[in-house]
Amino acid sequence: MEFTKGHGTGNDFVILPDPDGTLDLTPGLVAALCDRRRGLGGDGVLRVVRAAKHPEGVALAGEAEWFMDYWNSDGSFAEMCGNGARVFVRYLLDRSLAAASPSSSSSSSSSSSGGTLPIATRAGLVRARVEGADVAVEMRRPRLYDTATATLGGLTLPGAAVDVGNPHLVCALPAALELTALDLTRAPEVDAGTFPAGVNVEFTTPGEPVTGTAAHVLMRVYERGSAETLSCGTGACAVGAVALRDAGLDTGTVAVDVPGGRLTVTVTADSCWLSGPAVLVATGTLTPSALSALRG
């Protein structure tokens, strides 16, 4: 079984090529692959399968050749993963499985010069734009739809519920509390009635002004199904939307610093672009029998 390891601002993934959808990928195998001591280690698995060969991608096969079959590190599914989508696109281009088409802002179809590429996901069709070392993906415009709270230890924080194709709760920290002081070794407690399928919880503090942006936010995240991660792309989009709302703006660009680096979020009238580095770091061959005891 071949694999590639990649990451986007430290949000790391095991990438499995399975173009014809023949791999028997189970929750147990995914959890074993993502085990950081006995497997390869990762925040999730990206299975690369043709949309026409996957039951959840076939409806989009006419618009995108490839479906991003994303699994959390605990073996559960997620509707969308922004950093995963960016790494997925980097893999397709690097392996010459797809080529970016010329976009309105680029006269070249080169994968390094700004073309666009559609991919199918559980959250629908996602367009990607290649910007040299960076990959940007266009997702749905974040929708702020409710308020809720997250409790971490003895601290309860109000937050904004945001839909970015998957659920998020964005909680700003009081000025007296340092972001680095949070203990995210356990999942925050949230209202199951508001988030019946669970939720990704982002904790934020304001950053120093960044030229060319409407706001700058520092963020940590506890992802459902993966625990704390160094980065969360859809979480950054949710945080960016809340930052713009708090600034009295409907659209704009926000710099979001995560422990793994910086992401740039641009909210437009009808979508949201997430941009940042996407890196492939290793390739190799798995030994499935070595993981069999962990598969369950």
C-alpha positions in Angstrom: 0.0 0.0 0.0 1.6 3.3 -1.1 1.4 6.5 0.9 2.4 10.1 0.9 2.7 12.3 3.9 1.8 16.0 3.6 0.8 19.0 5.7 -0.7 22.5 5.5 0.7 24.7 8.3 1.3 21.7 10.4 -2.1 20.1 9.9 -0.7 16.7 8.7 -2.3 13.9 6.6 -1.6 10.4 5.3 -2.5 10.4 1.6 -3.5 7.1 0.1 -3.9 6.8 -3.7 -6.9 4.7 -4.6 -8.1 5.9 -7.9 -10.6 3.1 -8.5 -12.0 2.9 -5.0 -10.8 -0.6 -4.3 -9.1 0.0 -1.0 -10.8 -1.5 2.1 -10.4 1.6 4.2 -12.0 1.1 7.7 -12.2 3.3 10.8 -9.7 0.9 12.5 -7.2 1.1 9.7 -7.5 4.9 9.6 -6.9 5.2 13.3 -3.9 2.8 13.0 -2.4 4.9 10.2 -2.8 8.1 12.2 -1.3 6.7 15.4 1.8 8.8 16.0 3.7 6.0 17.8 2.7 2.8 16.0 1.6 4.1 12.7 2.6 6.9 10.3 1.0 9.7 12.4 -1.5 12.3 11.1 -4.5 14.4 11.9 -6.4 12.5 9.2 -6.3 10.4 6.1 -6.9 11.7 2.5 -7.9 8.9 0.1 -7.5 10.0 -3.5 -10.3 8.4 -5.5 -12.0 9.3 -8.7 -15.4 10.9 -8.1 -17.1 8.4 -10.4 -15.8 5.5 -8.3 -17.0 6.8 -4.9 -20.7 6.7 -3.9 -20.4 10.2 -2.2 -18.6 11.7 -5.2 -20.4 10.2 -8.2 -22.9 13.1 -8.3 -20.1 15.5 -8.9 -18.1 13.4 -11.4 -19.2 15.6 -14.3 -17.6 18.6 -12.6 -14.5 17.2 -10.9 -12.5 14.1 -11.7 -11.2 13.5 -8.1 -13.0 13.1 -4.8 -11.3 13.9 -1.5 -12.3 11.1 0.8 -11.3 12.6 4.2 -11.3 10.8 7.5 -10.5 12.1 10.9 -7.7 10.5 12.9 -10.1 8.6 15.0 -11.7 6.9 12.0 -14.7 9.2 11.7 -15.8 11.2 8.7 -15.7 14.9 8.3 -17.7 16.9 5.8 -14.8 19.2 4.9 -11.1 19.9 5.7 -9.7 23.2 4.3 -6.0 22.3 4.8 -6.7 18.8 3.7 -8.2 20.1 0.4 -5.1 22.2 -0.2 -2.7 19.3 0.4 -5.0 17.1 -1.7 -4.6 19.5 -4.6 -0.8 19.7 -4.1 -0.7 15.9 -4.4 -2.8 15.8 -7.6 -0.6 18.3 -9.3 2.7 16.8 -8.0 1.7 13.3 -9.2 0.4 14.7 -12.6 -3.0 13.3 -11.9 -4.6 16.7 -12.7 -3.6 20.0 -14.2 -4.9 23.4 -13.2 -6.9 25.2 -16.0 -6.3 28.9 -16.8 -8.2 31.2 -14.6 -9.4 34.7 -15.3 -6.3 36.0 -13.5 -3.8 33.8 -15.3 -3.1 33.2 -19.0 -1.1 30.0 -18.3 -2.3 26.5 -17.4 0.9 25.7 -15.5 0.3 24.3 -12.0 2.6 27.0 -10.6 1.1 30.0 -12.2 -2.3 30.6 -10.9 -4.7 28.1 -12.6 -7.8 26.6 -11.0 -8.7 23.0 -10.3 -12.1 21.6 -9.1 -12.3 18.8 -6.6 -15.3 17.0 -5.1 -15.8 16.7 -1.3 -18.5 15.7 1.0 -19.3 19.4 1.4 -19.7 19.8 -2.4 -17.5 21.1 -5.2 -14.4 23.0 -4.1 -12.3 25.1 -6.5 -8.5 25.4 -5.9 -6.1 28.1 -7.1 -2.4 27.5 -7.2 -0.2 30.3 -6.1 3.4 29.1 -6.3 4.2 27.4 -3.0 0.7 28.2 -1.7 -2.6 26.6 -2.6 -5.9 28.5 -2.1 -9.2 26.8 -2.0 -12.6 28.4 -2.4 -15.2 27.2 0.0 -18.7 28.2 0.9 -19.1 31.6 2.6 -19.1 31.0 6.4 -22.6 31.3 7.9 -22.9 32.6 11.5 -26.1 31.1 12.7 -26.2 30.9 16.5 -24.5 31.5 19.8 -23.3 28.9 22.2 -20.7 28.3 24.9 -17.7 26.1 25.4 -16.5 25.0 28.8 -12.8 24.2 29.3 -11.9 23.2 32.9 -13.6 25.8 35.0 -13.8 28.4 32.2 -17.0 28.9 30.2 -16.7 31.1 27.1 -19.4 32.4 24.8 -18.9 31.9 21.2 -20.4 32.2 17.7 -21.6 29.1 15.9 -20.4 29.1 12.3 -21.2 26.7 9.4 -18.3 26.3 6.9 -19.6 23.0 5.4 -18.7 21.6 8.9 -19.6 23.1 12.3 -17.5 25.5 14.3 -17.7 27.4 17.6 -15.5 30.5 17.7 -14.7 31.7 21.2 -12.8 34.9 22.0 -10.6 34.8 25.1 -10.8 37.5 27.8 -8.0 40.0 27.5 -6.4 38.7 30.8 -6.1 35.1 29.5 -3.2 34.0 27.3 -4.0 31.7 24.4 -1.0 29.5 25.1 -2.3 28.9 28.7 -5.3 26.9 27.5 -5.2 23.2 28.3 -6.6 21.5 25.2 -5.6 18.0 26.1 -9.4 17.3 26.7 -12.3 18.2 24.5 -14.2 21.3 25.5 -17.7 20.7 26.7 -20.4 22.0 24.3 -24.2 21.9 24.0 -25.1 18.6 22.3 -28.5 20.1 21.3 -26.8 22.9 19.3 -24.1 20.6 17.9 -25.6 17.1 17.6 -22.8 15.9 15.3 -20.1 17.5 17.4 -18.2 20.7 16.7 -14.7 22.1 16.1 -13.9 24.7 18.8 -11.6 27.7 18.0 -10.2 29.9 20.7 -8.9 33.3 19.6 -7.1 36.5 20.6 -6.4 39.6 18.5 -3.0 40.0 16.9 -0.9 43.0 15.8 -2.1 44.7 12.6 -0.9 43.1 9.4 -0.6 45.2 6.2 -3.3 44.5 3.6 -5.7 42.8 6.0 -8.8 44.0 7.8 -7.9 42.0 11.0 -5.2 39.7 12.4 -6.3 36.9 14.8 -4.3 34.2 16.7 -6.1 30.9 17.0 -5.9 27.4 18.6 -8.4 24.7 17.8 -9.8 21.5 19.2 -11.0 19.5 16.2 -13.7 16.9 16.7 -12.3 13.5 15.9 -8.7 14.7 16.0 -8.1 16.6 19.3 -5.9 19.7 19.2 -4.2 20.2 15.8 -1.6 22.7 14.7 -4.0 24.2 12.2 -7.5 23.9 10.9 -8.4 25.5 7.5 -12.2 25.6 7.9 -11.7 26.8 11.5 -9.6 29.7 10.1 -12.4 30.6 7.8 -14.9 30.6 10.7 -12.5 32.7 12.7 -12.0 35.1 9.8 -15.7 35.6 9.3 -16.3 36.3 13.0 -13.4 38.8 13.0 -14.9 40.7 10.0 -18.3 40.8 11.7 -16.7 42.2 14.9 -15.0 44.8 12.7 -18.4 45.8 11.2 -17.4 44.3 7.8 -19.2 41.9 5.5 -16.2 41.0 3.3 -12.5 41.4 3.6 -9.2 39.6 4.2 -8.0 38.3 7.6 -4.6 36.9 8.7 -5.1 33.9 10.9 -2.0 32.7 12.8 -2.2 29.1 14.0 0.5 27.2 15.9 1.7 25.7 12.5 2.0 29.0 10.7 -0.2 31.7 8.9 -3.3 31.2 6.8 -5.0 34.0 4.9 -8.8 34.1 4.7 -10.6 36.2 2.2 -14.4 36.4 2.6 -16.2 37.6 -0.5 -19.9 38.2 -1.2 -20.6 34.6 -1.9 -17.6 32.4 -0.9 -14.4 32.2 1.2 -10.9 31.6 0.0 -8.3 29.9 2.3 -4.7 30.3 1.3 -1.4 29.0 2.7 1.4 26.6 2.1 0.8 22.9 1.2 3.8 20.6 1.4 4.4 17.0 0.6 7.2 15.7 2.8 7.6 11.9 2.3 6.5 8.9 0.2 6.8 5.2 0.9 5.1 1.8 1.2 3.0 0.7 4.1 3.1 -2.8 5.7 -0.6 -3.5 6.4 0.2 -6.6 8.5 2.2 -4.3 10.9 -1.0 -2.3 11.5 -3.4 -5.3 11.7 -3.3 -5.5 15.5 -4.5 -1.9 15.7 -7.2 -2.0 13.1 -10.1 -3.4 15.2 
